[in-house]
Amino acid sequence: MVPARNEAANISWVLGRIPDCVDEVILVDGESSDDTAGRALAILPSLRVVPQSGPGKGNALRTGFLNAKGDFIVMIDADGSMSPREIPRYVHFLEHGYDVVKGSRFTGGGGSLDITALRRCGNRALLALTNLLYQASLTDLCYGFVGFRREALERLDLRSSGFEIETEMVCRALLEGLRVAEVPTLELPRRTGQSNLRTFRDGHRVLRTLLRERTAGTGRTGAAGVVQRAETDPQPVSKATPVTSAVASAVTSAVAAPVAPGAGHA
């Protein structure tokens, strides 16, 4: 699933790197004033384009989730900062029974070619607070390359409208005791254009979300033992191999990263 707004200059690069394991790609168009949808359809005629309902990245993602048909759903940005060729890594863990698989720039094998010193410090502080409040052992927080099992996504009951939805989904997954895996990912620089991210505004919204979700979840068990690093091969939890869908977003940066063979469909 790919949310996009005015990403005509980047979307062809992103969609042209969607791996064969993906059965469905959804572009959520946030009222783009350029030719984002037209260029996307030119590169991927099977693409489903759906109009975004309400402003903000959270509304874009929730629109995509409602329209996705697969049992596995992977969300990715459309600016070229995330490589679609990493998707099989996410599917591998979902196939082995994990409920949520999130990319980490700060685990072994991950990295970022784009993060500023200010954003790194902010992410580190918010991550430390998350691990403290939610009894977790995450290595990255503010990053939106995430895959889900459909039934897990439905349990999260996401409500946020902005960038903080990425934090909301992590908090609720931990509070629900879902099985979470982190996989290494490489964050690339946005290919062209300006990011919609606003460091202080969005950081404040993330902090508010962390505190709100922890307060609302008081009395529920924490996440100790739920998070697994991708350095170890996951133990199978389910023998089922569901059909999966990937929803592509117009905030993607993709540099081809090597992917383990034999990954399933998304």
NORVEN-V550961 format. One record per backbone hydrogen bond with DSSP energy under -1.0 kcal/mol. CO is the residue of the C=O (numbers start at 1). NH is the residue of the N-H. E is the energy in kcal/mol with one decimal. If there is no record, write none. Layout:
# NORVEN-V550961
co={CO | CO}
nh={NH | NH}
e={E | E}
This chain:
# NORVEN-V550961
co={1 | 1 | 2 | 2 | 3 | 4 | 7 | 7 | 10 | 11 | 12 | 14 | 15 | 19 | 21 | 24 | 25 | 26 | 27 | 28 | 29 | 29 | 35 | 36 | 37 | 38 | 39 | 40 | 44 | 48 | 50 | 56 | 57 | 58 | 59 | 60 | 61 | 62 | 63 | 64 | 71 | 72 | 73 | 74 | 75 | 76 | 79 | 80 | 81 | 83 | 84 | 86 | 87 | 88 | 89 | 90 | 91 | 93 | 94 | 99 | 100 | 101 | 102 | 104 | 107 | 111 | 116 | 117 | 118 | 119 | 120 | 121 | 122 | 123 | 124 | 125 | 126 | 127 | 128 | 129 | 130 | 131 | 134 | 141 | 145 | 146 | 147 | 148 | 149 | 150 | 151 | 152 | 161 | 161 | 162 | 163 | 164 | 165 | 166 | 167 | 168 | 169 | 170 | 171 | 172 | 173 | 174 | 179 | 179 | 180 | 181 | 183 | 185 | 187 | 198 | 199 | 200 | 201 | 202 | 203 | 204 | 205 | 206 | 207 | 208 | 209 | 210 | 211 | 212 | 213 | 215 | 217 | 223 | 228 | 243 | 248}
nh={76 | 248 | 28 | 249 | 250 | 30 | 10 | 11 | 14 | 15 | 16 | 17 | 18 | 22 | 266 | 246 | 48 | 2 | 50 | 4 | 31 | 52 | 39 | 40 | 41 | 42 | 43 | 44 | 47 | 27 | 29 | 60 | 61 | 62 | 63 | 64 | 65 | 66 | 67 | 68 | 150 | 245 | 148 | 247 | 146 | 249 | 191 | 253 | 188 | 86 | 87 | 89 | 91 | 92 | 93 | 94 | 95 | 98 | 97 | 149 | 181 | 147 | 183 | 185 | 110 | 187 | 120 | 121 | 122 | 123 | 124 | 125 | 126 | 127 | 128 | 129 | 130 | 131 | 132 | 133 | 134 | 136 | 223 | 143 | 103 | 75 | 101 | 73 | 153 | 154 | 155 | 156 | 58 | 59 | 165 | 166 | 168 | 169 | 170 | 171 | 172 | 173 | 174 | 175 | 176 | 178 | 177 | 99 | 100 | 228 | 102 | 104 | 111 | 113 | 202 | 203 | 204 | 205 | 206 | 207 | 208 | 209 | 210 | 211 | 212 | 213 | 214 | 215 | 216 | 217 | 218 | 220 | 226 | 182 | 71 | 2}
e={-2.3 | -1.5 | -2.7 | -1.2 | -1.7 | -3.2 | -1.4 | -2.7 | -1.5 | -2.7 | -1.9 | -1.7 | -1.3 | -1.6 | -2.2 | -2.6 | -2.4 | -3.1 | -2.6 | -3.1 | -1.3 | -2.5 | -2.6 | -2.1 | -2.5 | -1.6 | -1.5 | -2.0 | -2.1 | -3.0 | -2.3 | -1.8 | -2.7 | -2.5 | -2.1 | -2.1 | -2.8 | -1.9 | -1.1 | -1.5 | -2.8 | -4.6 | -2.6 | -2.1 | -1.1 | -1.1 | -2.4 | -4.1 | -2.5 | -2.0 | -2.0 | -1.7 | -2.1 | -2.2 | -1.3 | -2.1 | -2.9 | -2.1 | -1.6 | -2.0 | -2.4 | -3.2 | -2.0 | -2.0 | -2.4 | -2.6 | -2.5 | -2.2 | -2.4 | -2.7 | -2.3 | -2.2 | -2.5 | -2.5 | -2.2 | -2.0 | -2.2 | -2.6 | -1.8 | -3.0 | -2.6 | -1.1 | -2.0 | -2.0 | -2.8 | -3.0 | -2.7 | -2.3 | -2.4 | -2.2 | -1.2 | -1.1 | -1.1 | -1.6 | -1.8 | -1.8 | -2.4 | -2.4 | -1.1 | -2.7 | -2.5 | -1.7 | -2.2 | -2.5 | -2.0 | -2.4 | -1.1 | -1.6 | -2.1 | -2.1 | -2.6 | -2.6 | -2.4 | -3.1 | -3.1 | -1.9 | -2.2 | -1.7 | -2.2 | -2.3 | -2.4 | -1.9 | -2.5 | -2.1 | -2.4 | -2.7 | -1.8 | -2.2 | -2.7 | -1.6 | -1.3 | -2.4 | -2.6 | -2.6 | -3.7 | -4.0}
